[in-house]
Amino acid sequence: MRHRDAGSIRGARTSWRSAAASSPRRSRWGRAQWRAGSTCPRRRGPPPLPGRVPHDAARRRGAADHVPALGELHLASGGPGLVEPTSGRVVFDGCDILALSPRDFRPYRRRMQIVFQDPQAALSPAMTVGAAVAHPLIIHGLAGREEARRRAAGMLERVGLEPAGRFLDAYPTDLSGGQKQRAVIARALMLGPELIVADEPVSMLDASVRTKILSLLLDLQASMGLTYVFITHDLATARFVCDSIGILYLGQVVEQGPARAVFAEPRHPYTRALLAAVPQPDPSRRGKKEIPGGEIPDATAPPAHCRFHPRCPRAFGPCGFEAKDLVDALEARWTGLGEEAFASERALLGRLLPHGRTLTIVPAGGGSVEEVVQLLERLRDEGAPAFRTIQSITSGRGVVAVELPPGRDPEPVAVDGTLVACHLYPEASQ
């Protein structure tokens, strides 16, 4: 990902879309799109990549709940154009904005703005609040300094910073956290955008201030006809704010649909795990929680096919297990064994050589291939999902080869008004 200066940055791939436009058609996820209302010069570019964010109606709110920092940068930066991607497309109102020159892209920047997570970092300590809020009008040539200052004062009062005269000449260090975020929101609205990307806008604020900022965002949306893409880790916030929600894992959408439907009946195992992790104050409603095991994989080398499969308790053959997943499963098993049992089993298995879908085991000097085969067959019948997917176990020339079945990428499938990318639903495997 290559960063560019503010006058020439253009966009990034995103893999999320609003449910309200798709669920009535019950169609699969389309291409990365941001819609609003004009035309643009066309240029030929790379093939589109999966994922779509249509914004073809005012007053729409969508949330993306996600694994930290995985997919968030692309989603938050793709529309407003804060980073330059290495590949992909972002289509806004039928226009591939990645194919535009900086001059052609500039009008689109006015229509898409972002509210950052950290208001302290988003505001320059060298600029007064009034200068920061008025700055978009000046750099886009929409007003002179006096007119921009007057309009900035009006916007500050609109977001609750009143009287505006108290804040125009103040510096960010003079403001509280909530006041800083209000100033950031005011700056984002100065150009009259149609789309606001809100990147965890309340996560850096005190709990007492969060509700006020969320209420402000909803009031502004109702009065200005805004569309929000709301990025959050807080499911309660997403439930309060959004009409539709997309659940991301390692940068890929796993479930997406109307917020009420997703919360009422989550389909994907990761969505279920997220909701199960929410504390339940009523003891009578507490049930058994299905919490994913293991660690979040390396995002630079994500698991093949379904990226959640190494941690999914319901994973099976098509999900895409690899030999390295078997090694991880063995190591997880060993943590639960006693010292003697671990030493015996580890000595028996000797060297583990994963390669693609094949795990080659070279038994240690004290073990035999027959004992290794017996252990693996027992694990296949009783063990973790990775063991249960073993396709074949063969031995010869002093080694044991374990073969796993080929996996497939899960395709989104419509299930009762939501889209789910999971092999547990037969249509997604076709």
C-alpha positions in Angstrom: 0.0 0.0 0.0 1.6 3.3 -1.1 0.5 6.5 0.6 0.1 9.6 -1.6 -0.3 13.4 -0.9 -3.7 14.8 -0.3 -4.1 16.2 -3.8 -3.4 13.0 -5.6 -4.6 10.1 -3.5 -7.3 8.1 -5.0 -8.6 4.9 -3.3 -8.3 1.3 -2.3 -10.1 -2.0 -2.6 -13.0 -2.6 -0.2 -14.9 -5.8 0.5 -18.2 -4.7 2.0 -21.5 -3.6 0.8 -24.8 -2.3 2.2 -27.4 -5.0 2.7 -30.4 -3.0 2.0 -29.7 -2.8 -1.8 -28.8 -6.4 -2.2 -31.1 -8.5 0.0 -34.3 -7.8 -2.0 -32.6 -9.2 -5.1 -31.1 -12.1 -3.1 -28.0 -11.7 -5.3 -24.5 -12.6 -4.6 -21.9 -10.0 -3.6 -21.1 -7.9 -6.6 -18.2 -5.6 -7.3 -16.7 -2.8 -5.2 -19.1 0.1 -5.8 -19.9 3.4 -4.1 -23.0 5.0 -5.8 -24.2 8.6 -5.5 -25.3 10.5 -8.6 -23.1 11.7 -11.6 -21.0 10.5 -14.4 -17.2 10.5 -15.0 -14.7 9.9 -17.7 -14.1 6.2 -18.3 -10.7 4.4 -18.5 -9.9 0.8 -18.9 -8.4 -0.7 -15.8 -7.8 -4.0 -14.0 -10.6 -6.5 -13.5 -12.9 -5.7 -10.5 -12.4 -7.5 -7.2 -15.1 -9.0 -5.0 -17.1 -6.8 -2.6 -19.5 -3.9 -3.1 -20.7 -0.9 -1.2 -23.7 0.6 -3.0 -24.9 3.9 -1.7 -27.9 4.5 -4.0 -30.2 6.0 -1.4 -29.9 8.7 1.2 -30.2 8.0 4.9 -28.6 4.6 4.8 -26.3 3.4 7.6 -24.1 0.4 7.3 -21.7 -1.1 9.8 -18.6 -3.2 9.4 -17.5 -5.2 12.4 -14.1 -6.7 12.0 -10.9 -8.3 13.3 -8.6 -5.4 14.4 -6.8 -3.6 11.5 -7.6 -6.4 9.0 -9.6 -4.9 6.1 -10.3 -1.8 8.2 -7.7 0.3 6.4 -9.0 -0.6 2.9 -12.6 0.0 4.0 -12.0 3.3 5.7 -9.6 4.7 3.1 -11.0 3.3 -0.2 -13.9 5.7 -0.8 -12.3 9.0 0.5 -9.0 8.0 -1.2 -6.5 8.1 1.6 -4.2 5.4 0.2 -3.3 4.1 -3.3 -3.9 0.4 -3.7 -1.7 -2.0 -5.5 -4.7 -3.5 -7.2 -8.5 -3.5 -7.3 -11.3 -1.1 -8.1 -13.5 1.3 -6.3 -16.6 2.3 -8.3 -18.5 5.4 -7.1 -21.7 6.2 -9.0 -20.7 4.0 -11.9 -17.2 5.5 -12.1 -14.0 3.7 -11.3 -12.3 6.4 -9.3 -9.0 4.5 -9.2 -8.7 5.2 -12.9 -9.1 8.9 -12.5 -6.4 11.5 -12.6 -5.9 13.6 -9.5 -7.7 16.5 -11.2 -10.7 14.3 -12.2 -10.9 12.7 -8.8 -11.0 16.0 -6.9 -14.8 16.6 -7.2 -15.4 13.1 -5.9 -13.4 13.9 -2.8 -15.9 16.6 -1.9 -18.7 13.9 -1.9 -16.8 11.5 0.4 -15.3 12.4 3.7 -14.0 10.5 6.7 -14.3 10.9 10.5 -11.2 9.5 12.0 -10.9 7.3 15.1 -8.5 9.6 17.1 -9.6 13.2 17.0 -6.4 14.3 18.7 -4.4 12.9 15.8 -6.9 14.1 13.2 -6.5 17.8 14.2 -3.3 19.7 13.6 -2.0 21.2 16.9 -0.7 24.2 14.9 -4.1 25.2 13.6 -7.0 26.7 15.4 -10.2 24.8 15.4 -11.8 27.5 13.1 -8.9 27.3 10.7 -9.1 23.4 10.6 -12.8 23.4 10.0 -12.7 26.1 7.3 -9.7 24.5 5.6 -11.6 22.2 3.2 -13.5 25.2 1.7 -10.3 27.0 1.1 -8.2 24.2 -0.5 -11.1 23.4 -2.8 -11.5 27.0 -3.8 -15.1 27.2 -2.6 -14.8 30.2 -0.4 -12.5 33.0 0.7 -11.0 33.1 4.2 -13.7 35.3 5.7 -16.6 33.4 4.1 -15.0 30.1 5.1 -14.6 31.3 8.7 -18.3 32.4 8.8 -19.4 29.0 7.4 -17.1 27.2 9.8 -18.8 29.0 12.7 -22.2 27.9 11.5 -21.0 24.3 11.2 -19.5 24.3 14.7 -22.8 25.4 16.2 -24.6 22.7 14.1 -22.4 20.0 15.7 -23.0 21.4 19.2 -19.9 23.6 19.7 -21.6 26.7 20.7 -21.2 29.6 21.0 -18.9 29.2 18.0 -16.9 32.3 18.9 -15.6 30.4 21.9 -14.1 27.7 19.7 -13.0 29.4 16.5 -9.7 30.6 17.8 -9.1 27.8 20.3 -6.5 25.1 19.7 -7.2 21.3 19.9 -5.4 21.1 23.2 -8.0 23.5 24.6 -10.9 21.0 23.8 -12.1 17.9 25.5 -12.2 14.6 23.7 -15.8 14.9 22.8 -15.4 18.5 21.6 -12.5 17.5 19.4 -14.5 14.8 17.7 -17.3 17.3 17.1 -14.8 19.5 15.4 -13.6 16.6 13.3 -17.3 15.9 12.3 -17.8 19.6 11.5 -14.7 19.6 9.2 -16.0 16.4 7.4 -19.3 18.1 6.7 -18.0 21.4 5.4 -18.0 20.3 1.7 -21.5 18.9 1.8 -20.6 15.2 1.3 -23.0 12.4 0.5 -21.0 9.6 2.1 -19.3 9.7 5.5 -16.9 6.9 6.5 -16.9 6.8 10.3 -13.8 4.9 11.4 -14.6 3.9 15.0 -15.7 7.5 15.8 -16.4 6.9 19.5 -13.8 4.3 20.5 -11.4 6.9 21.8 -14.0 8.7 23.8 -15.2 8.3 27.4 -18.3 6.2 27.8 -20.3 9.3 29.0 -19.6 11.1 25.7 -20.1 8.2 23.3 -23.9 8.3 23.3 -23.9 12.1 22.7 -21.6 11.7 19.6 -23.7 8.8 18.3 -26.9 10.8 18.7 -25.2 13.7 16.9 -24.3 11.5 14.0 -27.9 10.2 13.7 -29.3 13.7 13.9 -26.9 15.0 11.2 -27.8 12.0 9.0 -31.5 12.7 9.3 -31.1 16.4 8.6 -28.5 16.2 5.8 -29.5 13.0 4.1 -26.1 11.4 4.7 -25.0 7.8 4.2 -22.6 6.3 6.8 -20.2 3.5 6.5 -19.6 2.9 10.2 -16.6 0.8 11.2 -16.6 -0.6 14.7 -15.6 -3.4 17.0 -18.5 -2.7 19.3 -21.5 -4.7 18.3 -23.8 -2.8 20.7 -22.9 0.4 18.9 -23.5 -1.2 15.5 -26.9 -2.4 16.6 -27.8 1.1 17.9 -26.6 3.0 14.8 -26.9 0.9 11.7 -29.5 -0.3 9.3 -27.3 -3.0 7.8 -24.1 -4.7 9.0 -21.2 -6.6 7.4 -19.0 -8.9 9.5 -15.4 -9.0 8.3 -12.7 -11.5 9.2 -9.1 -11.1 8.0 -10.4 -8.5 5.4 -13.1 -10.7 3.9 -16.9 -10.3 4.4 -18.3 -13.5 6.1 -21.8 -12.3 6.7 -23.9 -9.3 5.7 -27.4 -8.2 5.9 -30.0 -6.1 7.8 -28.8 -5.4 11.3 -31.9 -6.8 12.9 -31.7 -10.1 11.0 -27.9 -10.6 11.7 -28.4 -10.0 15.4 -31.5 -12.0 15.7 -30.2 -15.1 13.9 -26.5 -15.0 13.1 -25.5 -17.6 10.5 -21.7 -17.7 10.1 -19.8 -19.3 13.0 -17.6 -16.2 13.4 -20.7 -14.0 13.7 -22.1 -16.4 16.3 -18.8 -16.3 18.2 -18.8 -12.5 18.2 -22.3 -12.3 19.6 -21.7 -15.0 22.1 -18.8 -13.0 23.5 -21.1 -10.1 24.4 -21.6 -10.1 28.2 -25.2 -11.2 29.1 -26.3 -9.6 32.4 -29.3 -11.9 32.8 -28.1 -15.3 34.2 -31.2 -17.1 32.9 -30.3 -16.1 29.3 -26.7 -17.2 29.5 -26.0 -20.3 27.3 -23.0 -22.3 26.3 -20.6 -20.0 24.4 -18.8 -21.3 21.3 -15.7 -19.2 21.4 -13.1 -19.7 18.7 -9.8 -21.2 19.7 -6.3 -20.4 18.7 -4.8 -17.1 17.6 -5.7 -14.7 14.7 -3.6 -15.8 11.7 -1.0 -13.6 10.1 -2.9 -11.2 7.8 0.0 -11.1 5.3 -0.3 -14.9 4.8 -3.9 -15.7 5.5 -5.3 -19.2 5.6 -6.4 -20.6 2.2 -10.1 -20.6 1.2 -12.3 -19.9 4.2 -10.0 -17.8 6.4 -11.8 -18.6 9.6 -11.4 -22.4 9.2 -8.4 -22.9 11.5 -10.4 -21.5 14.4 -13.9 -22.7 13.5 -15.3 -25.5 15.6 -17.6 -26.5 12.7 -15.0 -26.6 9.9 -14.9 -29.6 7.5 -13.3 -30.7 4.3 -14.3 -27.9 1.8 -13.2 -25.2 4.2 -9.6 -25.6 3.0 -7.4 -27.2 5.6 -3.7 -27.3 4.9 -0.9 -29.4 6.3 0.3 -26.6 8.6 -3.2 -26.7 10.1 -2.6 -30.2 11.2 0.7 -29.2 12.8 -1.1 -26.4 14.7 -3.8 -28.9 15.8 -1.1 -31.3 17.1 0.5 -28.5 19.0 -2.8 -27.4 20.5 -3.4 -31.0 21.5 -0.1 -31.3 23.2 -0.8 -28.4 25.4 -3.6 -30.5 27.1 -1.5 -33.6 27.6 0.5 -34.5 30.6 4.2 -34.3 30.6 4.8 -38.0 30.0 2.1 -38.4 27.3 3.4 -35.3 25.5 7.0 -36.6 25.5 6.0 -40.0 24.3 3.8 -38.7 21.4 6.2 -36.0 20.4 9.0 -38.5 20.3 6.9 -40.9 18.2 6.0 -38.3 15.5 9.6 -37.1 15.1 9.8 -34.6 12.2 6.7 -32.9 10.8 7.1 -31.6 7.3 4.1 -29.7 6.0 3.8 -28.9 2.4 0.5 -27.7 0.9 -2.2 -30.3 1.6 0.4 -33.0 2.5 2.0 -33.6 5.9 5.0 -35.9 5.8 5.9 -37.4 9.2 9.3 -39.0 9.7 9.0 -41.1 12.9 11.8 -40.8 15.5 14.2 -43.7 16.1 12.1 -45.2 18.8 8.8 -45.2 16.8 7.4 -47.0 13.8 5.2 -46.0 11.0 2.5 -48.4 12.1 2.3 -46.6 15.5 2.1 -43.2 13.8 -0.7 -44.4 11.5 -2.6 -45.8 14.5 -2.3 -42.5 16.3 -3.5 -40.5 13.3 -6.5 -42.8 12.6 -7.5 -42.4 16.3 -7.2 -38.6 16.0 -9.2 -38.6 12.8 -12.1 -40.4 14.6 -11.9 -38.4 17.8 -9.9 -35.2 17.3 -10.3 -31.6 16.2 -11.8 -30.5 12.9 -8.4 -30.5 11.2 -7.9 -34.2 12.0 -11.5 -35.1 11.0 -10.8 -33.8 7.5 -7.9 -36.2 6.8 -8.5 -37.8 3.4 -5.9 -40.5 3.4 -3.0 -41.8 5.5 -0.3 -43.8 3.6 3.1 -45.1 4.7 6.2 -46.3 2.9 10.0 -46.1 3.0 9.9 -45.2 6.7 7.6 -42.1 6.4 3.9 -41.4 6.8 2.1 -39.1 4.4 -1.2 -37.5 5.5 -3.3 -36.0 2.6 -6.1 -33.5 3.1 -8.9 -32.8 0.6 -8.8 -29.8 -1.6 -10.7 -26.8 -0.4 -12.9 -24.2 -2.1 -13.5 -20.5 -1.6 -16.8 -19.9 0.1 -19.2 -17.9 -2.1 -21.9 -15.7 -0.5 -25.3 -17.2 -0.6 -28.7 -15.6 0.3 -30.2 -17.1 3.5 -33.4 -15.5 4.7 -32.5 -12.0 3.7 -28.8 -12.2 4.7 -25.7 -13.1 2.7 -23.4 -15.7 4.2 -20.0 -16.9 2.9 -19.8 -20.3 4.6 -19.6 -23.9 3.3 -22.2 -24.9 6.0 -24.8 -23.6 3.5 -24.9 -25.9 0.5 -25.5 -23.1 -2.1 -22.3 -21.4 -1.0 -20.3 -24.5 -2.0 -21.6 -24.6 -5.6 
